[in-house]
């Protein structure tokens, strides 16, 4: 007699896509907060004396605890041992706490000598107290947002493995990137209403902090669905994963394919996320735009990625070619950054504006190709019971690059623009060449990954949907 396998919530399309929308909405808000100050670099320089080195250090502080205290490794272990619900709520709480600290750091109360100001002003005088406290808040937020990224990836695999996995991951990334698009519009708009005051940099942060509170509520709602799915899995004939053991981590760190994917990740994301923080000022300097208009033009980058990623995910699900996409994405990324490094831009000309927009669109295509192929490849090379730890380890390695690169770029900008007055155009040539070099190395790693897949047969070039 044949035993009939009971269906669960993940077999109902409406429910699993609802679960996806919930977790994606939280990442939309988180991505808004990550880049809330990116379009306001000039205002920060004028209002709170943050030069490029300080701004770069602030950007890198998001990853400080994750890297130096190995928080992301623990986050993966927590996820594998405690599950998606607990880890999601913990990550949402950390994001909110960190955001509230940053709100206080940019407040008039603090900057007029409020609690903690004198203590933070007693050392490293080249680094303003507001930046020091903002870095503390951003570091705590960074623990939460990176933990959330790992948790959301694990949740999507839980609901979509064997189904539309790449499409689901593509849609999640698209919705998250819509947050970047949104903040590059809303942050300058809010700031402009308080132009010339400290509130011009604080009010955008307050607005998105309120949204983070909503994100925490969304995690609670998602937890209801997740708990019901777990109950159904226990009551059905579906085989549960073996329990996690610390000895299983050797399956992650002893896997050469894991290391290639991790290095690809750190190179690629180090050429994207740190660039986002400097892109508005770079466009101001190269083309002579206002901060608001430069932010709006750069918003085409996440918008283009948002539109393309779901289609590329659907293609991967049905046709495959994941490793090839990684190689093409690296080439496009290199082309974009090299354009901004060597093209002779002229401020105020339509041709320069057109070239800049074209380069940004190309970067958006690259940002669609690589992540859409990268993240769905991980379940193909890693055992499900250590998948959370694998994602965390990749995020940890990625965080090293994301922490170091903004400091390097900020230092390069200060070194190549000595004597520049706050708000003046800057020379970005050397900085953009550094970003372009990451694309070259990523290209060769992509070739190595494709060759290794042919030898070991992980199926990175095969479709994700199982027939």
Secondary structure, DSSP 8 states (H G I E B T S, - for coil): --------GGGSHHHHHHHHHHHHHHHHHHHHHHTTTGGGHHHHHHHS---HHHHHHHHHHTTHHHHHS-HHHHHHHHHHHH-HHHHHHHHHHHHHHHHHHHHHHTSHHHHTT-TTHHHHTTS-TTS-HHHHHHHHHHHHHHHHHHHHHHHHHHHHHHHHTTSSHHHHHHHHHHHHHHHHHHHHHHHHHHHHTTTTSTHHHHHHHHHHHHHHHHHHHHHHHHHHHHHHHHHHHHHSS--------GGGGHHHHT-HHHHHHHHHHHHHHHTTHHHHHHHHHHHHHHH---HHHHHHHHHHHHHHHHHHHHHHHHHHHHH--HHHHHHHHHHHHHHHHHHHHHS---TT-HHHHHHHHHHHHHHHHHHHHHHHHHHHHHHHHS-GGGHHHHHHHHHHHHHHHHHHHHHHHHHHHHHHTTT--TTS----HHHHHHHHHHHHHHHHHHHHHHHHHHHH---TTS-SS--
